Amino acid sequence: MNLLQLIHGTNIRRINEMSNKLAKDYLDEIDDFNLVKLNLKEHTIEALVDEAQILPMFSERKVIVVTDAFVFTGQKVRAEVKHNIDLLVEYLENKNDDTLIIFEVYSEKLDKRKKITKLMGKHGIVHEVKPMGENELKKFASEVFLENDIQITPDALNRLIAKTGVDYETVMNEIDKLVLYGDRELHIDDIEDVVSDSLDSNVFKLSELIITGKKLEAVQLVRHLILQKEEPIKLLALITRQFRLMYQVKLLSSKGFDQAYIARTIKSHPYPVQLASRSVSGVSVDSLFKKIVKCRDIDYQMKSSYLDHQTLFETFILEV
């Protein structure tokens, strides 16, 4: 195994899982003596290099997991310590110990102009954790259920993904709940009983209710979300974003572009584009544009008047 590994992406849970697998593959058994974690917001490069050269106790091998390794990005991060990057450069160029170093970088992009990033690419292995698509996430979820001796019907699996909004971490949290639920076979009713609707899922549902004219149901959903401590001004911002997505999808699809092209063009995950495409099939571009304008007007009223935000939002739903 290459003793320099870097994992980057925005899904921290998946990064942690990959990091743990690399550590287990190298160590066989993990204990407090052969696995060390250092956070680069709190620990210096000197501490990392020193630790790498200390022989492990009661073990032949050692792993250091370096969390928040922001030095490989262009991000400006407020850290408690200052880093000697030249020392890290020297270490990467001349590493001669048997310690496996795993850098966890919580960023979609690395700064490829930096020397340390180039050295990691030359001397180590760089893993990018990309967001899972709908089909990939369904396949992964099915495998997790099988590992736990649980069968899930296709309808139940589709509903699980719909309620969680194709978000890996949210899906995994809900799977944990379903495993504890105890049933060996999961149906759609089980998903409705156990799985919480994500905020993104609720916002999509709210936008659909508004577009299809089910305004009283939309108001009821808003009241439910406000009882869950969601602020009306935040919900308005999310609805505005959803209408903008629908507008872009409708506009581009009317020009003959497919969903994959649209997702790349507007820099969106393919799943929201797929859902938006289904929702706007019977809606005009002009109608969506007017809804966006109305959202802007209500946003201005919320920010410039003393009127109750919930009342303004509910009035907006009834009028839009």
C-alpha positions as CSV (number, residue, x, y, z in Angstrom):
1,M,0.0,0.0,0.0
2,N,1.2,3.5,-0.8
3,L,1.9,5.2,2.5
4,L,0.7,8.6,1.4
5,Q,-3.1,8.8,0.9
6,L,-5.3,11.9,0.4
7,I,-9.1,11.8,0.3
8,H,-11.1,14.9,-0.6
9,G,-14.7,15.9,-1.2
10,T,-17.6,17.5,0.6
11,N,-19.2,14.3,2.0
12,I,-17.4,14.0,5.3
13,R,-19.1,10.7,6.3
14,R,-17.9,9.0,3.1
15,I,-14.4,10.4,3.5
16,N,-14.3,9.0,7.1
17,E,-15.5,5.6,5.9
18,M,-12.8,5.5,3.2
19,S,-10.2,6.6,5.7
20,N,-11.2,3.9,8.2
21,K,-11.1,1.2,5.5
22,L,-7.6,2.3,4.4
23,A,-6.5,2.2,8.1
24,K,-8.0,-1.3,8.7
25,D,-6.5,-2.6,5.5
26,Y,-3.0,-1.5,6.6
27,L,-3.3,-2.4,10.3
28,D,-5.6,-5.4,10.3
29,E,-6.7,-4.5,13.9
30,I,-7.0,-0.9,15.1
31,D,-6.3,0.2,18.7
32,D,-5.3,3.3,20.6
33,F,-1.6,2.6,20.1
34,N,-1.4,2.3,16.3
35,L,-3.9,4.9,15.1
36,V,-3.4,8.6,15.8
37,K,-5.6,11.5,14.6
38,L,-4.3,15.0,14.2
39,N,-6.4,18.0,13.1
40,L,-4.4,20.6,11.1
41,K,-6.5,23.4,12.6
42,E,-5.1,22.5,16.0
43,H,-1.8,20.6,15.4
44,T,1.3,21.8,13.5
45,I,3.1,20.2,10.6
46,E,6.0,19.7,13.0
47,A,3.8,17.6,15.3
48,L,2.7,15.5,12.2
49,V,6.3,14.8,11.1
50,D,7.4,14.0,14.6
51,E,4.5,11.6,15.2
52,A,5.2,9.9,11.9
53,Q,8.7,9.1,13.0
54,I,7.8,7.7,16.4
55,L,7.7,3.9,16.4
56,P,4.3,2.4,17.4
57,M,3.9,0.7,20.7
58,F,2.7,-3.0,20.8
59,S,2.4,-2.9,17.0
60,E,4.5,-3.2,13.9
61,R,2.5,-0.6,11.9
62,K,1.0,2.8,12.5
63,V,-1.5,5.1,10.9
64,I,-1.9,8.9,11.2
65,V,-5.2,10.3,10.0
66,V,-4.8,14.0,9.4
67,T,-8.2,15.7,9.5
68,D,-9.1,19.1,8.2
69,A,-6.0,19.1,5.9
70,F,-6.9,22.4,4.4
71,V,-3.3,23.2,3.4
72,F,-4.0,21.3,0.1
73,T,-6.7,23.8,-0.8
74,G,-6.9,27.4,-1.6
75,Q,-9.3,28.0,1.3
76,K,-8.5,30.7,3.8
77,V,-9.0,28.9,7.1
78,R,-8.7,30.3,10.6
79,A,-6.5,27.9,12.5
80,E,-5.1,27.9,16.0
81,V,-1.5,27.2,14.7
82,K,0.8,28.3,12.0
83,H,2.1,25.7,9.5
84,N,5.6,25.2,8.2
85,I,4.7,24.1,4.6
86,D,8.3,23.8,3.6
87,L,8.7,21.0,6.3
88,L,5.7,19.2,4.8
89,V,7.3,19.5,1.3
90,E,10.5,18.0,2.6
91,Y,8.6,15.2,4.3
92,L,6.6,14.3,1.2
93,E,9.7,14.3,-1.0
94,N,11.8,12.2,1.4
95,K,9.4,10.1,3.4
96,N,11.3,7.1,4.8
97,D,9.2,5.8,7.6
98,D,6.6,3.0,7.7
99,T,3.7,5.2,8.9
100,L,0.6,5.4,6.7
101,I,-0.5,9.0,6.5
102,I,-4.1,9.7,5.4
103,F,-5.0,13.3,4.7
104,E,-8.7,14.1,4.9
105,V,-9.5,17.3,2.9
106,Y,-13.1,18.5,3.2
107,S,-13.2,20.3,-0.1
108,E,-14.5,19.5,-3.6
109,K,-11.3,21.0,-5.1
110,L,-7.6,20.9,-4.3
111,D,-5.3,23.7,-5.2
112,K,-3.3,22.0,-7.9
113,R,-0.9,25.0,-8.1
114,K,0.5,24.2,-4.7
115,K,3.8,22.2,-4.5
116,I,2.4,20.0,-1.7
117,T,-0.6,19.1,-3.9
118,K,1.7,18.2,-6.8
119,L,3.9,16.1,-4.5
120,M,0.9,14.2,-3.2
121,G,-0.1,13.4,-6.8
122,K,3.5,12.3,-7.6
123,H,4.4,10.3,-4.4
124,G,0.9,9.4,-3.0
125,I,-2.6,8.5,-4.1
126,V,-5.4,11.0,-4.3
127,H,-9.0,9.9,-3.9
128,E,-11.9,12.1,-4.9
129,V,-15.2,11.4,-3.2
130,K,-17.9,12.5,-5.6
131,P,-21.6,12.9,-4.8
132,M,-23.6,9.8,-5.6
133,G,-26.3,9.9,-8.2
134,E,-29.8,8.5,-7.6
135,N,-29.1,5.0,-9.1
136,E,-25.7,4.7,-7.4
137,L,-27.3,5.6,-4.0
138,K,-30.1,3.1,-4.5
139,K,-27.6,0.4,-5.3
140,F,-25.5,1.3,-2.3
141,A,-28.5,1.5,0.1
142,S,-29.8,-1.9,-1.1
143,E,-26.3,-3.4,-0.4
144,V,-26.3,-2.0,3.2
145,F,-29.8,-3.5,3.8
146,L,-28.7,-6.9,2.5
147,E,-25.6,-6.7,4.8
148,N,-28.1,-6.3,7.7
149,D,-30.3,-9.2,6.4
150,I,-33.1,-6.7,5.6
151,Q,-35.2,-6.9,2.4
152,I,-36.6,-3.6,1.0
153,T,-39.3,-3.4,-1.7
154,P,-38.5,-1.3,-4.8
155,D,-41.3,1.2,-3.9
156,A,-39.9,1.6,-0.4
157,L,-36.4,2.2,-1.7
158,N,-37.7,4.8,-4.1
159,R,-39.6,6.5,-1.3
160,L,-36.5,6.5,0.9
161,I,-34.5,8.2,-1.7
162,A,-37.3,10.7,-2.4
163,K,-37.7,11.7,1.2
164,T,-33.9,12.1,1.8
165,G,-33.2,14.1,-1.3
166,V,-30.3,12.0,-2.7
167,D,-28.0,13.0,0.1
168,Y,-25.6,10.2,1.2
169,E,-25.2,11.3,4.8
170,T,-29.0,11.8,5.3
171,V,-29.7,8.4,3.6
172,M,-27.2,6.6,5.9
173,N,-28.7,8.2,9.0
174,E,-32.1,7.1,8.0
175,I,-30.8,3.6,7.2
176,D,-29.4,3.4,10.7
177,K,-32.8,4.1,12.0
178,L,-34.5,1.5,9.8
179,V,-32.0,-1.1,10.8
180,L,-32.9,-0.4,14.5
181,Y,-36.6,-0.5,13.5
182,G,-36.3,-4.3,13.6
183,D,-38.4,-5.4,10.6
184,R,-36.7,-7.9,8.3
185,E,-38.8,-6.7,5.3
186,L,-39.4,-3.0,4.7
187,H,-42.4,-1.7,2.8
188,I,-43.4,1.9,1.8
189,D,-45.5,2.3,5.0
190,D,-42.4,1.6,7.1
191,I,-40.6,4.3,5.2
192,E,-43.4,6.8,5.9
193,D,-43.5,5.8,9.6
194,V,-39.7,6.0,10.3
195,V,-38.0,8.2,7.8
196,S,-38.1,12.0,8.2
197,D,-38.6,14.2,5.2
198,S,-35.4,16.2,4.5
199,L,-35.8,20.0,4.2
200,D,-34.9,19.8,0.5
201,S,-37.7,17.2,0.1
202,N,-40.2,19.4,1.8
203,V,-39.2,22.4,-0.2
204,F,-39.6,20.4,-3.5
205,K,-43.0,19.2,-2.2
206,L,-44.0,22.8,-1.4
207,S,-43.0,24.1,-4.8
208,E,-45.1,21.3,-6.5
209,L,-48.1,22.2,-4.3
210,I,-47.8,25.8,-5.3
211,I,-47.4,25.1,-9.0
212,T,-50.3,22.6,-9.1
213,G,-52.6,25.1,-7.3
214,K,-52.9,23.1,-4.1
215,K,-52.5,26.2,-2.0
216,L,-54.2,25.2,1.2
217,E,-52.1,22.1,1.3
218,A,-49.0,24.3,0.7
219,V,-50.0,26.6,3.6
220,Q,-50.5,23.6,5.9
221,L,-47.0,22.3,4.9
222,V,-45.5,25.8,5.7
223,R,-47.1,25.8,9.1
224,H,-45.7,22.3,9.8
225,L,-42.2,23.5,8.8
226,I,-42.5,26.6,11.0
227,L,-43.5,24.4,13.9
228,Q,-40.2,22.6,13.2
229,K,-38.4,25.9,13.8
230,E,-37.9,26.7,10.1
231,E,-37.9,30.5,9.5
232,P,-40.3,31.9,6.8
233,I,-37.6,34.0,5.3
234,K,-35.4,30.9,5.0
235,L,-38.2,28.9,3.4
236,L,-38.8,31.8,0.9
237,A,-35.1,31.7,-0.1
238,L,-35.3,28.0,-0.6
239,I,-38.5,28.2,-2.6
240,T,-37.0,31.0,-4.7
241,R,-34.0,28.8,-5.4
242,Q,-36.3,25.9,-6.4
243,F,-38.3,28.2,-8.8
244,R,-35.1,29.4,-10.4
245,L,-34.0,25.8,-10.9
246,M,-37.4,25.0,-12.5
247,Y,-37.2,28.1,-14.7
248,Q,-33.7,27.1,-15.9
249,V,-34.7,23.5,-16.6
250,K,-37.8,24.5,-18.4
251,L,-36.0,27.1,-20.5
252,L,-33.1,24.8,-21.5
253,S,-35.3,21.7,-22.1
254,S,-37.6,23.8,-24.4
255,K,-34.5,24.4,-26.5
256,G,-33.9,20.7,-26.8
257,F,-31.2,20.1,-24.3
258,D,-31.2,16.8,-22.2
259,Q,-31.1,16.6,-18.4
260,A,-27.4,15.7,-18.3
261,Y,-26.5,18.7,-20.3
262,I,-28.7,21.0,-18.2
263,A,-27.2,19.7,-14.9
264,R,-23.7,20.4,-16.2
265,T,-24.7,23.8,-17.5
266,I,-26.3,25.1,-14.3
267,K,-23.9,23.2,-12.1
268,S,-26.5,21.2,-10.3
269,H,-26.7,17.6,-9.1
270,P,-28.6,15.6,-11.8
271,Y,-31.4,14.4,-9.4
272,P,-32.9,17.9,-8.6
273,V,-32.8,18.5,-12.4
274,Q,-34.6,15.2,-13.0
275,L,-37.3,16.1,-10.4
276,A,-37.7,19.7,-11.7
277,S,-38.1,18.4,-15.3
278,R,-41.0,16.2,-14.2
279,S,-42.7,19.1,-12.4
280,V,-42.5,21.7,-15.1
281,S,-43.8,19.6,-18.0
282,G,-47.1,21.5,-18.0
283,V,-45.9,24.9,-16.8
284,S,-44.9,27.8,-19.0
285,V,-41.5,29.6,-18.8
286,D,-43.4,32.9,-18.3
287,S,-45.4,31.5,-15.4
288,L,-42.2,30.4,-13.6
289,F,-40.5,33.8,-14.3
290,K,-43.5,35.6,-12.7
291,K,-43.2,33.4,-9.6
292,I,-39.6,34.3,-9.2
293,V,-40.5,38.0,-9.5
294,K,-43.2,37.5,-6.8
295,C,-40.6,35.8,-4.6
296,R,-38.3,38.8,-4.9
297,D,-41.2,41.2,-4.0
298,I,-42.1,39.2,-0.9
299,D,-38.5,39.0,0.1
300,Y,-38.3,42.8,0.0
301,Q,-41.4,43.1,2.1
302,M,-40.1,40.7,4.7
303,K,-36.8,42.7,5.0
304,S,-38.3,46.2,4.9
305,S,-41.5,46.0,6.9
306,Y,-42.6,45.0,10.4
307,L,-45.4,42.8,9.1
308,D,-45.4,39.2,10.4
309,H,-43.2,37.0,8.1
310,Q,-45.4,34.0,8.4
311,T,-48.5,36.0,7.3
312,L,-46.6,37.5,4.4
313,F,-45.4,34.0,3.3
314,E,-48.8,32.5,3.5
315,T,-50.3,35.4,1.6
316,F,-47.6,35.0,-1.1
317,I,-48.6,31.3,-1.5
318,L,-52.3,32.1,-1.9
319,E,-51.5,34.9,-4.5
320,V,-48.6,33.4,-6.5
